[in-house]
Amino acid sequence: MKKVIAIGQSVLDIIHLDGRPTASFTGGRIANMAASLGRCGIDVEYVSECATDSVGDMVVDFLNRNGVGTASVDRFTEGQSQVSLIFRTSDGAERYSEYVNYPSSRFDVLWPRIDEGDIVVFGSYFAIDDNPRRGLLELLNYAQQRKAIIVYLPGFQPQLCPRITRVMPAILENLELADIVIARQSDMEKIFGKSDSTQVYKDHILFYCPNFIFMDSNNRIDVHTPSGNISAALSAAENNRLGKDASFAAGIVYGLLKEDVLLSSVNSLSADAWKRIVDTATDFAADSITSGENVITPAFARSL
């Protein structure tokens, strides 16, 4: 059976609305994506790191409760797990503050088994941070050798990386490793200073990766592939950005598994196949927008 290996940060998000804490939950687009796939009964392994503290326990418990394997989550003893404070105002503006104390030695993870046809998803700030990057690249190169499909989700908070030129070489290397890139308009504006999907694809993505999935700020989705371009849209009103983004990515991965896509066939997928994959992803995203949750609902997972 094909598996999904998700590589990302382990973080606890604490939401503040107009200066007052209102909720906390396991954050990170890739962690929530993994949880959605776990709810669907997909074999998912999460590769990450967190401390042996209460925050780390909450993250691991969240993943386990949603059917995600955590044997490849390194539980370090020297340091503290990441906590992200998100300050929202009533008009929707957000500010972020990150608190973490990592040990000097990073990404000492147990590598998961990777087989042909498996899907490896990586991204976020974790993918450009110098400290864990050497181990991450070794794992991604191993995934390439094993003929897995590699999906890259670029994106990070600008507070974490105010100088994009410093991490641009890592981003370009990530694009080259990827078989599929899933990006948001805000990601491309931060990284390349552009918001038009066609321009971004032709100028910055195509040279490295032939398959590009783009969601703009109005929930329009553009897919650029060797088989042609298709477009779609989310009809639900947006009220849950993190949940929408994480569930959309989960839907793309689920759609790839449903279509039985292999590395040898990913660049020759028909436009009809891509449309079915994107339709699945928009259904996943719409469920999270409707529910307000960061993962798909159990009822939606059962309906699949």
Backbone torsions as a table, in degrees:
resi	resn	phi	psi	omega
1	MET	NA	136.4	179.3
2	LYS	-68.4	146.7	-178.2
3	LYS	-119.5	166.0	172.3
4	VAL	-119.5	129.5	174.8
5	ILE	-112.8	113.8	-177.5
6	ALA	-105.9	127.5	-176.5
7	ILE	-119.4	116.8	-177.8
8	GLY	-167.6	-172.9	-177.9
9	GLN	-80.1	154.7	171.2
10	SER	-112.7	113.2	-171.3
11	VAL	-144.7	146.8	172.4
12	LEU	-104.5	119.9	177.9
13	ASP	-92.9	132.6	175.2
14	ILE	-119.2	115.4	-175.7
15	ILE	-88.2	132.7	172.6
16	HIS	-117.9	130.1	177.0
17	LEU	-112.6	119.5	-176.9
18	ASP	50.5	41.5	173.1
19	GLY	89.0	-1.2	-177.4
20	ARG	-119.6	133.2	179.2
21	PRO	-65.0	134.1	-176.9
22	THR	-123.6	-25.1	-177.5
23	ALA	-164.3	157.0	172.3
24	SER	-137.5	146.8	-179.6
25	PHE	-161.6	161.0	175.5
26	THR	-66.8	123.6	-174.7
27	GLY	-105.7	-176.2	-177.1
28	GLY	96.5	123.8	-178.1
29	ARG	-58.4	-39.3	-174.7
30	ILE	-75.4	-36.7	176.5
31	ALA	-63.0	-43.4	179.1
32	ASN	-70.1	-34.9	174.1
33	MET	-59.7	-45.5	179.8
34	ALA	-61.4	-40.6	-180.0
35	ALA	-63.9	-40.0	177.6
36	SER	-62.5	-43.6	179.4
37	LEU	-66.1	-37.0	175.9
38	GLY	-61.3	-39.0	177.7
39	ARG	-64.4	-24.9	178.4
40	CYS	-82.0	-3.6	-178.3
41	GLY	87.3	9.5	177.4
42	ILE	-75.3	143.7	175.9
43	ASP	-76.2	107.0	-175.3
44	VAL	-123.6	135.0	174.0
45	GLU	-120.2	131.2	-179.8
46	TYR	-101.0	130.5	179.7
47	VAL	-112.0	115.8	-174.2
48	SER	-165.2	-165.0	178.2
49	GLU	-151.7	142.5	173.8
50	CYS	-160.2	161.6	-175.7
51	ALA	-77.3	167.9	173.9
52	THR	-87.1	49.1	179.0
53	ASP	-114.3	-177.6	-176.3
54	SER	-64.6	-36.4	178.2
55	VAL	-64.4	-44.9	177.3
56	GLY	-60.8	-39.0	177.3
57	ASP	-61.8	-40.1	-179.7
58	MET	-64.7	-41.2	-179.9
59	VAL	-64.8	-49.0	-177.9
60	VAL	-65.0	-39.5	178.2
61	ASP	-63.1	-41.7	177.7
62	PHE	-59.0	-45.5	-179.5
63	LEU	-65.1	-46.9	-178.6
64	ASN	-62.6	-40.7	-179.8
65	ARG	-63.2	-23.3	-179.7
66	ASN	-102.9	17.5	172.6
67	GLY	80.1	20.6	-178.9
68	VAL	-100.8	130.5	177.4
69	GLY	-72.1	140.7	-177.4
70	THR	-125.5	19.5	178.7
71	ALA	-63.4	-23.1	-179.2
72	SER	-100.4	18.5	172.8
73	VAL	-95.6	115.0	179.7
74	ASP	-76.4	120.1	178.3
75	ARG	-99.4	92.6	-178.7
76	PHE	-79.7	152.7	-176.3
77	THR	-101.7	-20.0	-179.1
78	GLU	-104.5	100.7	-179.7
79	GLY	133.6	-168.6	-177.7
80	GLN	-136.3	148.7	177.8
81	SER	-68.9	159.9	-176.5
82	GLN	-77.7	133.9	172.9
83	VAL	-122.9	132.2	179.7
84	SER	-116.4	122.0	175.2
85	LEU	-95.7	123.2	-179.1
86	ILE	-112.3	117.9	-177.7
87	PHE	-104.8	111.6	-179.8
88	ARG	-108.8	147.6	173.3
89	THR	-109.4	167.2	-176.1
90	SER	-63.3	-19.4	178.7
91	ASP	-90.6	4.9	174.7
92	GLY	95.5	-5.4	178.8
93	ALA	-68.9	149.6	-177.9
94	GLU	-133.9	144.1	169.4
95	ARG	-128.0	148.8	-177.3
96	TYR	-123.0	143.7	169.7
97	SER	-132.5	128.1	-177.6
98	GLU	-108.3	137.7	178.2
99	TYR	-131.1	119.9	-178.4
100	VAL	-159.0	150.2	177.1
101	ASN	-135.3	89.2	-178.9
102	TYR	-83.3	152.0	173.2
103	PRO	-72.1	167.8	-178.4
104	SER	-67.7	-33.2	177.8
105	SER	-96.3	125.9	-171.8
106	ARG	-122.5	160.7	172.5
107	PHE	56.2	44.4	176.2
108	ASP	-88.9	64.6	-171.7
109	VAL	-100.0	155.0	171.7
110	LEU	-80.4	118.9	-177.7
111	TRP	-66.2	134.1	175.2
112	PRO	-78.0	158.1	174.0
113	ARG	-69.5	135.0	178.2
114	ILE	-127.0	129.8	-178.4
115	ASP	-123.4	164.6	177.9
116	GLU	-57.7	133.1	-179.8
117	GLY	93.5	-13.7	175.1
118	ASP	-66.8	160.2	179.4
119	ILE	-118.3	125.0	178.9
120	VAL	-109.0	124.3	-178.7
121	VAL	-116.4	130.1	177.6
122	PHE	-143.1	163.9	178.8
123	GLY	161.1	-157.3	-177.9
124	SER	64.5	-169.6	-179.3
125	TYR	-63.9	-26.2	178.3
126	PHE	-54.7	-31.0	-174.6
127	ALA	-83.1	-7.5	-179.9
128	ILE	-124.9	-1.0	178.8
129	ASP	-72.3	124.2	-176.0
130	ASP	-56.2	-37.8	-170.8
131	ASN	-63.2	-52.5	-179.9
132	PRO	-87.3	-1.6	-167.0
133	ARG	-66.6	-37.6	-178.2
134	ARG	-60.2	-47.3	178.1
135	GLY	-65.2	-36.6	178.2
136	LEU	-62.9	-44.7	-179.5
137	LEU	-64.0	-38.0	177.8
138	GLU	-62.1	-41.4	179.8
139	LEU	-67.6	-40.7	178.9
140	LEU	-67.6	-37.8	176.4
141	ASN	-64.4	-37.6	175.6
142	TYR	-62.7	-42.3	178.8
143	ALA	-61.3	-39.4	176.5
144	GLN	-61.6	-44.9	-179.9
145	GLN	-62.1	-32.2	-178.9
146	ARG	-85.5	3.1	176.9
147	LYS	64.2	40.6	172.7
148	ALA	-86.2	156.6	172.3
149	ILE	-85.3	128.7	-177.2
150	ILE	-109.0	125.4	-179.0
151	VAL	-114.9	127.7	-178.6
152	TYR	-110.9	129.0	175.4
153	LEU	-113.8	90.3	178.5
154	PRO	-69.0	157.5	176.0
155	GLY	141.2	141.1	178.3
156	PHE	-166.1	161.3	177.8
157	GLN	-75.1	134.6	-177.7
158	PRO	-61.2	-23.8	178.3
159	GLN	-64.2	-27.9	-179.1
160	LEU	-78.5	-24.3	-175.5
161	CYS	-146.7	80.9	-176.8
162	PRO	-70.3	-18.6	-179.6
163	ARG	-114.4	100.2	-175.7
164	ILE	-65.6	-28.7	-178.2
165	THR	-62.8	-27.4	-177.8
166	ARG	-68.4	-34.1	-175.7
167	VAL	-106.1	0.1	-177.8
168	MET	-58.6	-41.0	177.1
169	PRO	-58.1	-38.3	178.4
170	ALA	-67.3	-40.1	179.5
171	ILE	-63.2	-44.6	179.8
172	LEU	-64.7	-37.8	176.9
173	GLU	-65.4	-38.1	176.6
174	ASN	-62.9	-42.1	177.8
175	LEU	-60.1	-38.9	-178.7
176	GLU	-68.9	-31.8	179.1
177	LEU	-74.5	-23.7	-170.6
178	ALA	-82.6	149.3	170.1
179	ASP	-98.4	-24.7	177.9
180	ILE	-141.4	136.3	174.5
181	VAL	-116.5	129.1	175.2
182	ILE	-114.7	116.1	-174.1
183	ALA	-132.8	152.3	173.2
184	ARG	-99.9	157.6	178.3
185	GLN	-55.6	-42.5	-178.9
186	SER	-62.1	-34.8	177.1
187	ASP	-62.0	-48.1	-175.3
188	MET	-70.0	-31.0	175.8
189	GLU	-67.2	-40.3	179.0
190	LYS	-68.9	-40.7	-172.7
191	ILE	-84.7	-48.5	-173.8
192	PHE	-112.5	-5.5	179.2
193	GLY	71.0	24.8	-177.8
194	LYS	-134.6	150.3	-177.8
195	SER	-123.5	-3.3	178.6
196	ASP	-91.3	123.4	-172.7
197	SER	-62.5	-41.0	-178.7
198	THR	-64.7	-42.5	179.2
199	GLN	-65.7	-43.1	178.4
200	VAL	-62.0	-44.5	-178.1
201	TYR	-61.8	-49.2	-176.2
202	LYS	-70.0	-37.8	-173.2
203	ASP	-86.9	-27.2	-169.3
204	HIS	-132.9	-23.1	-173.2
205	ILE	-103.5	-46.8	-170.0
206	LEU	-55.8	-37.8	-179.2
207	PHE	-59.5	-31.9	-175.9
208	TYR	-100.9	-40.9	-172.3
209	CYS	-141.6	127.7	-173.4
210	PRO	-81.1	-14.1	-173.9
211	ASN	-117.0	117.7	-171.9
212	PHE	-132.4	122.5	178.7
213	ILE	-114.8	126.4	-169.2
214	PHE	-130.4	131.3	174.9
215	MET	-118.4	124.5	-178.2
216	ASP	-89.5	179.3	-174.4
217	SER	-69.4	-14.0	177.5
218	ASN	-102.7	16.7	177.2
219	ASN	69.3	22.1	171.1
220	ARG	-86.1	138.5	-178.9
221	ILE	-115.0	127.6	175.4
222	ASP	-117.2	132.8	179.9
223	VAL	-120.4	122.3	-179.9
224	HIS	-114.0	121.1	-177.5
225	THR	-142.6	168.1	175.1
226	PRO	-60.8	-22.1	-179.4
227	SER	-86.0	-3.5	-179.0
228	GLY	126.0	-176.3	-176.9
229	ASN	-113.9	141.7	173.7
230	ILE	-133.3	159.7	179.6
231	SER	-133.0	152.8	177.2
232	ALA	-151.1	178.3	-179.9
233	ALA	-153.3	148.7	171.6
234	LEU	-86.9	126.7	-177.3
235	SER	-87.0	-20.7	-177.1
236	ALA	-73.8	145.4	176.2
237	ALA	-68.2	138.9	-176.2
238	GLU	-77.7	128.3	172.4
239	ASN	-146.9	13.3	-176.3
240	ASN	-156.3	81.7	-171.2
241	ARG	-65.8	-48.3	-178.8
242	LEU	-62.2	-46.2	179.8
243	GLY	-62.0	-42.2	179.1
244	LYS	-60.1	-48.7	-176.3
245	ASP	-65.5	-43.7	-178.9
246	ALA	-66.9	-43.3	-177.9
247	SER	-71.2	-33.9	175.4
248	PHE	-61.0	-45.7	178.6
249	ALA	-62.5	-40.5	177.0
250	ALA	-61.1	-39.3	179.6
251	GLY	-65.7	-37.0	176.0
252	ILE	-62.4	-47.2	-179.7
253	VAL	-63.9	-43.4	178.3
254	TYR	-60.8	-41.6	178.8
255	GLY	-63.7	-38.7	177.0
256	LEU	-63.1	-41.5	178.0
257	LEU	-66.1	-41.8	-179.0
258	LYS	-63.3	-36.0	179.0
259	GLU	-82.6	-1.0	178.5
260	ASP	57.1	46.2	-177.6
261	VAL	-79.0	135.9	174.5
262	LEU	-112.5	165.7	177.1
263	LEU	-57.7	-36.8	-178.0
264	SER	-69.6	-17.1	-176.4
265	SER	-115.3	-6.3	-172.8
266	VAL	-63.8	-33.2	-178.4
267	ASN	-85.1	-3.0	178.6
268	SER	-119.0	14.7	177.0
269	LEU	-59.8	140.1	-180.0
270	SER	-74.4	162.0	176.3
271	ALA	-61.8	-34.6	178.5
272	ASP	-64.7	-40.3	178.7
273	ALA	-65.2	-42.9	178.3
274	TRP	-62.9	-37.4	178.9
275	LYS	-63.8	-40.5	178.7
276	ARG	-64.9	-39.8	179.0
277	ILE	-63.7	-45.5	-178.9
278	VAL	-68.6	-36.8	176.6
279	ASP	-61.2	-40.3	176.2
280	THR	-62.0	-43.3	-178.9
281	ALA	-64.9	-39.1	178.7
282	THR	-68.2	-32.3	175.1
283	ASP	-65.2	-42.4	177.2
284	PHE	-59.9	-47.9	-176.9
285	ALA	-64.7	-41.6	-179.0
286	ALA	-62.8	-34.1	178.8
287	ASP	-64.2	-43.1	179.5
288	SER	-69.0	-36.6	178.0
289	ILE	-63.4	-43.0	-178.5
290	THR	-67.2	-42.0	-175.6
291	SER	-80.9	-25.1	-174.0
292	GLY	81.1	4.0	-179.4
293	GLU	-92.2	160.2	179.6
294	ASN	-88.4	-5.1	174.4
295	VAL	-129.2	161.8	179.1
296	ILE	-66.4	152.9	-178.0
297	THR	-75.2	152.8	175.7
298	PRO	-56.1	-36.6	179.9
299	ALA	-64.1	-41.7	178.1
300	PHE	-65.8	-42.0	179.5
301	ALA	-60.5	-41.4	178.8
302	ARG	-65.2	-32.8	-177.7
303	SER	-67.2	-19.2	-178.6
304	LEU	-73.9	NA	NA
